[in-house]
């Protein structure tokens, strides 16, 4: 069975529904938790895919020049190797930001302010030729929870989805690495945990119960779009999307 290396950067943001979708599609998942002291592998030998999850940390250096987390340079190194050696990669929220910074993109505190709760993004024209995004609706539902954003994509990146105030919502590097600024892994319980005693929500004046209820109301819609997306990613990792199919951008399953 093909195994995906999963990097969990924060205990509050685990695989949750994304993990269920990937395993249902046939991937075995090996989760490494550097926040708990797990050691990251030096390379991706033996792994069919790489998944990098979100977290509360910053992808850019702290004021003293140190990384947002001590293991981030190693994560960025793995992301560079994944793109170089065409290992299928899915990076979510903070993970997407690290995919960008690993390749000389720019991540900053968003000048538009935090983006919290349910929303939609707009699929870009380039998504029509993308093996994962081709069958994503033009305006899919997503879940947002971030204060930082990717303000400059890496050179050569393909923009796949955007929104009015956050132009870089999804992108691809090479032909097998995807970054999603938004969340697809969350269930309602995860959102409720984030909302509990949230200083961010308090600063914004948002009612936590209303935020959780709003997110809960779109969970089915999120699943309808992103479960098949995850299945297509798993198919790529399993070798069920061959190079000719990749060039045409026509997924074989999950559509």
NORPEGI-V216799 format. One record per residue. RES is the residue in three letters. D_FIRST is the distance of its C-alpha to the first C-alpha in Angstrom with 2 decimals. Layout:
# NORPEGI-V216799
res: {RES/RES}
d_first: {D_FIRST/D_FIRST}
This chain:
# NORPEGI-V216799
res: {UNK/UNK/UNK/UNK/UNK/UNK/UNK/UNK/UNK/UNK/UNK/UNK/UNK/UNK/UNK/UNK/UNK/UNK/UNK/UNK/UNK/UNK/UNK/UNK/UNK/UNK/UNK/UNK/UNK/UNK/UNK/UNK/UNK/UNK/UNK/UNK/UNK/UNK/UNK/UNK/UNK/UNK/UNK/UNK/UNK/UNK/UNK/UNK/UNK/UNK/UNK/UNK/UNK/UNK/UNK/UNK/UNK/UNK/UNK/UNK/UNK/UNK/UNK/UNK/UNK/UNK/UNK/UNK/UNK/UNK/UNK/UNK/UNK/UNK/UNK/UNK/UNK/UNK/UNK/UNK/UNK/UNK/UNK/UNK/UNK/UNK/UNK/UNK/UNK/UNK/UNK/UNK/UNK/UNK/UNK/UNK/UNK/UNK/UNK/UNK/UNK/UNK/UNK/UNK/UNK/UNK/UNK/UNK/UNK/UNK/UNK/UNK/UNK/UNK/UNK/UNK/UNK/UNK/UNK/UNK/UNK/UNK/UNK/UNK/UNK/UNK/UNK/UNK/UNK/UNK/UNK/UNK/UNK/UNK/UNK/UNK/UNK/UNK/UNK/UNK/UNK/UNK/UNK/UNK/UNK/UNK/UNK/UNK/UNK/UNK/UNK/UNK/UNK/UNK/UNK/UNK/UNK/UNK/UNK/UNK/UNK/UNK/UNK/UNK/UNK/UNK/UNK/UNK/UNK/UNK/UNK/UNK/UNK/UNK/UNK/UNK/UNK/UNK/UNK/UNK/UNK/UNK/UNK/UNK/UNK/UNK/UNK/UNK/UNK/UNK/UNK/UNK/UNK/UNK/UNK/UNK/UNK/UNK/UNK/UNK/UNK/UNK/UNK/UNK/UNK/UNK/UNK/UNK/UNK/UNK/UNK/UNK/UNK/UNK/UNK/UNK/UNK/UNK/UNK/UNK/UNK/UNK/UNK/UNK/UNK/UNK/UNK/UNK/UNK/UNK/UNK/UNK/UNK/UNK/UNK/UNK/UNK/UNK/UNK/UNK/UNK/UNK/UNK/UNK/UNK/UNK/UNK/UNK/UNK/UNK/UNK/UNK/UNK/UNK/UNK}
d_first: {0.00/3.80/6.39/9.90/12.94/15.44/19.07/21.34/24.89/26.84/26.38/28.03/25.41/21.99/19.06/20.67/20.28/18.12/15.48/15.85/15.65/12.47/10.60/12.50/11.31/7.59/6.87/6.53/9.99/11.84/15.48/18.28/21.81/24.38/27.10/26.66/26.73/23.08/22.98/21.11/19.31/21.54/19.14/15.73/14.61/10.95/10.29/9.38/11.97/14.88/16.58/20.10/22.03/25.77/28.54/32.30/32.68/34.14/32.31/35.67/37.65/39.77/43.58/43.65/41.23/38.30/34.85/34.04/31.78/31.67/27.99/28.36/29.22/25.94/24.04/26.11/25.33/21.57/22.35/24.53/21.95/19.41/22.13/23.34/20.11/18.92/15.86/15.41/17.34/18.70/21.69/23.70/27.43/28.03/24.74/26.22/29.43/27.82/26.11/29.67/31.45/29.02/30.27/33.95/34.01/36.31/35.70/38.79/40.20/40.53/44.15/43.52/42.79/39.86/37.81/37.04/35.89/34.93/35.66/34.82/34.02/35.04/32.70/34.10/34.79/32.14/29.46/30.33/28.55/25.50/22.15/21.46/25.11/26.58/26.30/27.17/30.75/33.66/34.36/31.32/31.64/30.23/30.81/32.56/33.34/34.41/37.58/36.42/35.52/34.51/37.94/37.05/33.85/32.75/34.35/32.50/30.56/30.51/31.81/30.07/31.77/34.95/37.46/41.18/41.35/37.88/37.37/33.94/31.66/28.64/28.06/25.75/25.85/25.04/22.78/19.59/20.90/22.40/24.74/25.97/29.16/28.87/26.61/24.15/22.44/25.62/26.74/30.41/30.20/28.90/31.75/34.19/33.24/33.81/37.10/38.47/41.15/40.03/42.64/41.40/42.11/45.42/46.40/45.67/47.55/44.68/44.66/41.31/41.43/42.01/39.15/36.72/38.16/37.91/34.22/33.59/35.39/32.89/29.60/29.21/30.11/27.64/24.80/25.98/25.59/22.73/20.16/20.00/20.07/16.97/15.26/16.43/15.12/11.55/12.20/13.45/10.53/8.29/11.25/12.94/15.99/17.45/20.29/23.01/21.78/21.57/25.13/26.36/24.67/23.69/20.46/19.01/18.05/19.01/22.65}
